């Protein structure tokens, strides 16, 4: 009986570890807004909170729609509107790497530093690989753009689905790169390199504002490093941006009030000056009429 009890405990522990491993090897839908669909095991359905997405599953968002996903409580992904993205592989399951293939749209990612493996987003013209950072990937027409808020992202060109591994550029904090199909061809022909530009302050604010309204209960599910990364790099700074904007709007409102007050005071001075001049003119006319009266 004791031996059977020990065997049952061992089996329960194995099942528990297996469930934990499975949870670590899947994305979970935490929040959805609008028209969001998932393709799970090649069967498409309307997305629901709690849906689990594994390798080869896909998520599609419509107009004015979005979905927030988590991976192993170490990664937070926002799938913006009009986006189609496939989960090609998951860390520790296929190739020690998590890869998302995005045909179109926009992804925002905050990822705490991975102890092993990597996280990458592949588009028709580029692949962005990281081990811990906050960044955005956008695909429009024949171009891909990678914006890095914090950390470093390794970028390789992609041609016809194949990653050009011998060409790589590291995009660092507050930097961006834009890779078109034409640029990829030039890079492959050794006539060009991946160029990096500095993000403008307004671009950084725009990126953060697109990603700063994740529900607090979703953020709470993240591990401490990922939670800190998101709150300090996205929410806090975005909040500062909002405060600065409010201060600017307040200043404009106060300036407008001051201008209106000054205009009223000037108008009152002009009125008094006009009345004074009119009074002087009347008195002058009165004296002139009096001087013209003949004396008897």
C-alpha positions in Angstrom: 0.0 0.0 0.0 2.8 2.4 0.9 4.6 1.5 -2.3 1.5 2.2 -4.3 1.0 5.5 -2.5 4.6 6.5 -3.4 4.0 5.5 -7.1 0.9 7.7 -7.2 2.7 10.6 -5.8 5.5 10.2 -8.4 2.9 10.0 -11.2 1.1 13.1 -9.8 4.4 15.0 -9.7 5.2 13.9 -13.3 1.8 15.1 -14.5 2.3 18.4 -12.7 5.7 19.0 -14.3 4.3 18.0 -17.7 1.5 20.5 -17.3 3.9 23.2 -16.3 6.2 22.5 -19.2 3.2 22.6 -21.6 2.2 26.0 -20.1 5.7 27.3 -20.6 5.6 26.2 -24.3 2.4 28.1 -25.3 1.0 31.5 -25.8 -2.1 32.4 -23.9 -4.7 34.9 -25.0 -5.2 37.3 -22.1 -7.3 40.1 -23.6 -9.2 40.7 -26.8 -10.9 43.7 -28.3 -13.1 43.6 -31.4 -12.8 41.1 -34.2 -10.1 38.6 -33.3 -9.8 35.0 -34.7 -7.5 32.1 -33.9 -6.6 29.1 -36.0 -5.9 26.2 -33.7 -5.0 22.9 -35.3 -6.1 24.4 -38.6 -9.6 25.1 -37.3 -10.5 28.8 -37.3 -12.7 30.2 -34.5 -13.5 33.5 -32.7 -10.8 34.1 -30.1 -11.6 33.9 -26.4 -9.7 34.9 -23.3 -7.8 31.8 -22.1 -7.2 30.3 -25.6 -3.9 28.5 -25.7 -1.8 28.9 -28.9 1.0 26.5 -29.7 3.3 25.9 -32.7 1.6 26.3 -36.1 -1.4 28.2 -34.6 -2.3 31.6 -35.9 -4.0 34.7 -34.6 -5.7 37.3 -36.9 -7.1 40.7 -35.8 -9.5 42.8 -37.8 -10.0 46.6 -38.1 -9.9 48.5 -34.7 -9.2 45.2 -33.0 -6.3 43.8 -30.9 -5.2 40.9 -28.7 -2.8 40.7 -25.8 -0.8 37.5 -25.4 1.6 36.2 -22.8 4.3 33.5 -23.1 5.6 31.7 -20.0 4.9 34.8 -18.0 8.1 36.3 -19.3 6.8 37.8 -22.6 4.0 40.2 -23.3 2.8 40.6 -26.9 0.2 43.0 -28.3 -1.2 42.0 -31.7 -2.4 45.3 -33.2 -5.3 45.7 -35.7 -5.2 44.2 -39.2 -2.5 41.8 -38.2 -1.9 38.1 -39.1 0.8 36.2 -37.2 1.7 32.5 -37.0 3.5 30.9 -34.1 6.1 28.9 -36.0 8.1 27.5 -33.1 8.2 27.6 -29.3 11.2 27.7 -27.0 12.4 24.3 -25.8 10.1 22.5 -28.1 11.3 23.2 -31.6 14.9 24.5 -32.1 15.2 26.1 -28.7 13.6 29.3 -30.1 10.3 31.0 -30.2 9.5 32.4 -33.6 6.4 34.3 -34.8 5.9 34.8 -38.5 4.0 38.0 -39.4 2.5 38.4 -42.8 1.1 41.9 -42.2 0.3 44.3 -39.4 2.1 45.2 -36.2 3.4 43.6 -33.0 4.6 45.1 -29.7 6.8 42.9 -27.6 8.2 43.2 -24.1 10.4 40.3 -23.1 12.4 39.7 -19.9 15.9 38.4 -20.5 15.9 34.7 -21.5 18.3 32.3 -19.8 18.6 30.3 -23.1 17.2 30.3 -26.6 15.9 33.3 -28.3 12.7 35.1 -29.4 12.2 36.3 -33.0 9.7 37.9 -35.3 10.0 37.0 -38.9 8.5 39.1 -41.7 8.7 38.8 -45.5 11.8 41.0 -45.6 13.5 40.7 -42.2 13.8 38.7 -39.0 14.3 40.4 -35.6 15.9 38.2 -32.9 16.2 39.1 -29.2 16.8 37.6 -25.8 15.3 40.4 -23.7 14.0 43.8 -24.8 11.0 46.0 -25.7 10.4 46.5 -29.4 7.8 46.9 -32.2 7.7 45.2 -35.6 5.5 46.6 -38.4 4.8 45.1 -41.9 3.2 47.3 -44.6 3.2 46.5 -48.3 6.8 45.3 -49.2 8.6 46.7 -46.1 9.3 45.8 -42.5 10.2 48.2 -39.8 11.8 47.4 -36.4 11.7 50.0 -33.6 13.7 49.3 -30.5 12.7 50.9 -27.2 15.2 49.2 -25.0 17.9 46.6 -25.4 19.3 45.2 -28.6 17.7 43.5 -31.6 19.7 41.5 -34.1 18.2 42.0 -37.6 18.8 39.8 -40.7 17.3 40.3 -44.1 14.9 37.7 -45.5 14.5 36.8 -49.2 11.8 34.5 -50.4 11.4 33.1 -46.9 15.1 32.4 -46.4 17.1 34.3 -43.7 20.3 35.8 -45.0 22.4 34.8 -41.9 25.7 36.3 -43.1 24.2 39.8 -43.1 23.3 41.1 -39.7 22.8 44.5 -38.0 22.3 45.2 -34.3 19.6 47.8 -33.7 19.9 49.3 -30.2 17.8 51.3 -27.8 15.9 54.3 -29.4 16.9 53.1 -32.9 14.9 52.0 -35.9 15.5 50.3 -39.3 13.3 49.9 -42.3 13.9 47.1 -44.8 12.1 46.9 -48.1 12.3 44.1 -50.7 14.3 46.4 -52.9 16.8 46.9 -50.1 17.0 43.2 -49.4 18.0 42.6 -53.1 20.6 45.4 -52.8 22.0 43.9 -49.6 22.2 40.4 -51.1 24.0 41.8 -54.1 26.5 43.5 -51.7 25.5 46.9 -52.9 23.9 48.1 -49.6 23.9 47.5 -45.9 21.1 47.6 -43.3 20.9 51.2 -42.2 19.8 52.3 -38.7 18.3 55.6 -37.7 17.6 57.3 -34.4 14.0 57.3 -33.3 12.5 60.8 -32.8 11.0 61.6 -29.4 7.5 61.8 -30.9 8.0 58.4 -32.5 9.0 56.9 -29.2 6.0 58.4 -27.5 3.7 57.0 -30.2 5.1 53.5 -29.9 4.7 53.5 -26.1 1.2 55.0 -26.2 0.2 52.1 -28.5 1.2 49.6 -25.9 0.7 51.3 -22.5 -2.9 50.3 -21.7 -2.4 46.6 -21.0 -4.8 45.6 -18.3 -3.2 45.5 -14.8 -4.3 42.0 -14.1 -2.5 40.8 -17.3 0.7 42.7 -16.2 0.4 41.1 -12.8 0.7 37.6 -14.3 4.2 38.4 -15.6 7.3 37.4 -13.7 9.0 40.2 -11.9 11.6 41.1 -14.6 9.0 41.3 -17.3 6.6 43.2 -15.1 9.4 45.7 -14.2 10.4 46.0 -17.9 6.9 46.8 -19.0 6.0 49.2 -16.1 9.3 51.1 -16.2 9.8 51.3 -20.0 6.2 51.6 -21.2 3.7 52.6 -18.6 5.9 55.0 -16.5 7.4 56.8 -19.4 4.1 56.9 -21.3 2.6 58.3 -18.1 5.3 61.0 -18.0 4.5 61.8 -21.6 0.9 62.1 -20.8 1.7 64.3 -17.8 3.9 66.5 -20.1 1.0 66.7 -22.6 -1.4 67.6 -19.9 1.0 70.3 -18.6 1.4 71.6 -22.1 -2.4 71.7 -22.7 -2.8 73.4 -19.3 -0.2 76.0 -20.2 -1.9 76.6 -23.5 -5.3 77.0 -21.7 -3.7 79.5 -19.2 -2.0 81.4 -22.0 -5.3 81.6 -23.8 -7.0 82.9 -20.6 -4.2 85.5 -20.2 -4.6 86.6 -23.9 -8.4 86.9 -23.5 -7.9 88.9 -20.3 -5.3 91.2 -21.9 -7.6 91.7 -24.9 -10.5 92.6 -22.7 -8.4 95.1 -20.7 -7.1 96.6 -23.9 -10.6 96.9 -25.3 -11.7 98.6 -22.0 -8.7 101.0 -22.3 -9.6 101.7 -25.9 -13.3 102.4 -24.9 -12.3 104.8 -22.1 -9.8 106.6 -24.5 -12.5 106.9 -27.1 -15.0 108.3 -24.5 -12.4 110.7 -23.3 -11.7 111.9 -26.9 -15.4 112.2 -27.6 -15.8 114.3 -24.4 -12.9 116.6 -25.4 -14.4 117.0 -28.9 -17.8 117.9 -27.5 -16.4 120.4 -25.1 -14.3 121.9 -27.9 -17.4 122.1 -30.2 -19.3 123.7 -27.4 -16.7 126.4 -26.9 -16.5 127.1 -30.6 -20.3 127.5 -30.7 -20.2 129.8 -27.7 -17.4 131.9 -29.3 -19.5 132.3 -32.5 -22.5 133.8 -30.7 -22.6 137.6 -31.5 -22.5 139.9 -28.5 -25.2 142.6 -28.1 
